[in-house]
């Protein structure tokens, strides 16, 4: 009997031939994570948020196009206890914050989009500007090899989430990064190296 190549795994929801269930880490964090996603990223085969949500199931993801849900969700957050992860001019480097200040952070907001679209999201969404921003001084070298980045210090959304969770909670998120590397190698194993890279985040 011929297997339907479009069939999806009931566990990870990837195509059966791209199933990553055997490598999914079971991680938990006390830090709440909200990802605001550009709808084009959700459809992109190389996007890392699907992998992130498999490894860290508490992550919530909302499309920027779902205005009602987005506004309702952001309005419910306590601004003093949430931080937007974005390198704006007044962002504070998370590495420079004291343990006492970090302990006050209940959750973080991540923007999942190309750099150009992430900037547009930040400057056109008033509710995002209500939250104080944090950024990275020196994140680990990005290992997400199958999409081009605008510079050498860029990291995927999964890697950004792993790093910010580690900085705020001191939990070890390396298994999440390892999962991403194994998953991307497996899912793109049949693609020539020159086809693994294309523009985007």
C-alpha positions as CSV (number, residue, x, y, z in Angstrom):
1,X,0.0,0.0,0.0
2,X,1.4,3.4,-1.0
3,X,1.9,5.9,1.8
4,X,0.3,9.3,1.3
5,X,3.2,11.7,1.2
6,X,1.0,14.5,2.5
7,X,0.0,12.5,5.6
8,X,1.0,14.2,8.9
9,X,2.2,12.7,12.1
10,X,-0.4,12.9,14.9
11,X,2.3,13.8,17.3
12,X,4.5,16.6,15.9
13,X,2.1,17.5,13.0
14,X,4.9,17.5,10.5
15,X,4.7,15.4,7.3
16,X,5.2,11.7,8.3
17,X,8.6,11.5,6.4
18,X,9.7,14.6,8.4
19,X,8.5,13.4,11.8
20,X,10.7,14.6,14.7
21,X,8.9,13.0,17.6
22,X,11.8,10.8,18.6
23,X,14.0,13.9,19.4
24,X,11.5,16.2,21.1
25,X,12.8,17.2,24.5
26,X,10.4,17.5,27.5
27,X,11.3,20.9,28.9
28,X,9.4,23.2,31.3
29,X,9.9,26.8,32.3
30,X,8.3,29.1,34.9
31,X,8.7,32.0,32.4
32,X,5.6,32.6,30.2
33,X,6.4,33.1,26.5
34,X,4.2,34.8,24.0
35,X,5.2,34.7,20.3
36,X,3.6,37.2,17.9
37,X,4.0,35.8,14.5
38,X,3.9,37.2,11.0
39,X,1.4,34.9,9.1
40,X,4.0,34.3,6.3
41,X,6.3,32.8,8.9
42,X,3.7,30.4,10.0
43,X,3.6,28.9,6.5
44,X,7.3,28.9,6.0
45,X,8.8,25.3,6.0
46,X,11.9,26.5,7.8
47,X,10.3,28.5,10.6
48,X,11.4,27.4,14.1
49,X,8.3,28.3,16.2
50,X,6.7,24.9,15.4
51,X,9.9,23.2,16.8
52,X,9.9,25.6,19.8
53,X,6.3,24.7,20.7
54,X,7.1,21.0,20.6
55,X,10.0,21.3,23.0
56,X,8.5,24.0,25.2
57,X,4.7,23.3,25.1
58,X,3.8,26.3,27.3
59,X,4.8,28.7,24.5
60,X,1.8,30.6,23.2
61,X,1.7,31.9,19.6
62,X,-0.6,34.5,18.1
63,X,-0.7,35.7,14.5
64,X,-0.3,39.5,14.0
65,X,-3.3,39.3,11.7
66,X,-5.6,38.0,14.4
67,X,-6.2,41.5,15.7
68,X,-9.0,40.7,18.2
69,X,-7.1,37.9,19.9
70,X,-3.8,39.8,19.8
71,X,-5.2,43.0,21.4
72,X,-7.1,41.0,24.0
73,X,-4.1,39.0,24.9
74,X,-1.7,41.9,25.2
75,X,-4.2,44.0,27.2
76,X,-4.5,41.2,29.8
77,X,-0.7,41.2,30.4
78,X,0.6,43.1,33.4
79,X,3.0,45.6,31.7
80,X,5.4,45.8,34.7
81,X,6.0,42.1,34.7
82,X,6.4,41.4,31.0
83,X,9.2,42.4,28.7
84,X,9.4,42.7,24.9
85,X,12.5,41.1,23.4
86,X,13.4,43.6,20.8
87,X,16.6,45.7,20.2
88,X,15.1,49.1,20.2
89,X,17.0,52.2,21.3
90,X,15.9,52.0,25.0
91,X,16.1,48.3,25.4
92,X,18.1,47.0,28.4
93,X,20.6,44.2,27.9
94,X,19.2,41.2,29.8
95,X,22.8,40.2,30.8
96,X,23.2,43.5,32.7
97,X,20.0,43.0,34.8
98,X,20.3,42.0,38.5
99,X,18.8,38.7,39.7
100,X,16.3,40.7,41.7
101,X,15.0,42.5,38.6
102,X,15.0,39.3,36.5
103,X,12.9,37.6,39.2
104,X,10.2,40.2,38.7
105,X,9.7,39.2,35.1
106,X,6.7,37.0,34.6
107,X,6.8,36.6,30.8
108,X,8.4,37.7,27.6
109,X,7.1,38.6,24.1
110,X,9.0,37.5,21.0
111,X,8.4,38.7,17.5
112,X,8.6,36.0,14.8
113,X,9.2,37.7,11.5
114,X,12.0,38.8,9.2
115,X,14.0,41.7,10.6
116,X,12.2,44.2,8.3
117,X,8.8,42.9,9.3
118,X,9.6,42.7,13.0
119,X,10.6,46.4,12.9
120,X,7.3,47.2,11.2
121,X,5.4,45.2,13.8
122,X,7.1,47.1,16.6
123,X,6.5,50.6,15.2
124,X,2.9,50.0,14.0
125,X,1.5,48.1,17.0
126,X,0.9,50.6,19.8
127,X,0.3,47.9,22.5
128,X,3.8,46.5,22.0
129,X,5.3,49.9,22.9
130,X,3.6,49.6,26.3
131,X,6.1,47.0,27.4
132,X,9.7,47.7,28.4
133,X,12.2,46.1,26.0
134,X,15.1,43.8,26.6
135,X,17.8,42.7,24.2
136,X,21.0,40.6,24.1
137,X,24.6,41.7,24.5
138,X,26.2,38.5,23.4
139,X,23.8,35.6,22.6
140,X,25.3,32.2,21.7
141,X,26.3,31.7,18.0
142,X,23.2,30.9,16.0
143,X,23.1,27.3,14.8
144,X,20.1,27.6,12.6
145,X,21.9,26.9,9.3
146,X,19.1,26.5,6.8
147,X,18.1,30.2,6.5
148,X,20.2,33.2,5.8
149,X,20.4,35.9,8.4
150,X,21.1,39.6,8.0
151,X,24.2,39.4,10.1
152,X,26.4,37.0,12.0
153,X,24.8,37.6,15.4
154,X,21.2,36.9,14.3
155,X,19.5,33.9,15.9
156,X,16.3,32.1,15.1
157,X,13.2,32.6,17.2
158,X,13.7,29.3,19.0
159,X,17.3,30.2,19.8
160,X,16.3,33.7,21.1
161,X,13.6,32.1,23.3
162,X,16.1,29.5,24.7
163,X,18.6,32.2,25.5
164,X,16.2,34.6,27.2
165,X,14.7,31.7,29.3
166,X,18.2,30.8,30.4
167,X,19.1,34.4,31.3
168,X,16.0,35.0,33.3
169,X,15.4,31.7,35.0
170,X,18.8,30.1,34.8
171,X,17.2,26.9,33.4
172,X,19.2,24.9,30.9
173,X,17.7,25.2,27.4
174,X,20.5,23.5,25.5
175,X,18.3,20.5,24.8
176,X,16.0,22.8,22.8
177,X,18.9,24.0,20.6
178,X,20.1,20.5,20.1
179,X,16.6,19.4,19.1
180,X,16.5,22.2,16.5
181,X,19.8,21.1,15.0
182,X,18.8,17.5,14.8
183,X,15.3,18.3,13.4
184,X,16.6,20.6,10.7
185,X,19.2,18.1,9.6
186,X,16.6,15.4,9.4
187,X,13.9,17.4,7.7
188,X,16.2,18.8,5.1
189,X,18.4,15.7,4.6
190,X,17.3,15.3,1.0
191,X,17.9,18.8,-0.1
192,X,21.2,19.9,-1.7
193,X,23.3,22.3,0.4
194,X,22.7,25.1,-2.0
195,X,18.9,24.7,-1.6
196,X,19.0,24.9,2.2
197,X,19.7,28.6,2.3
198,X,17.3,31.3,1.2
199,X,16.5,34.8,2.3
200,X,14.4,35.2,5.4
201,X,14.5,34.7,9.1
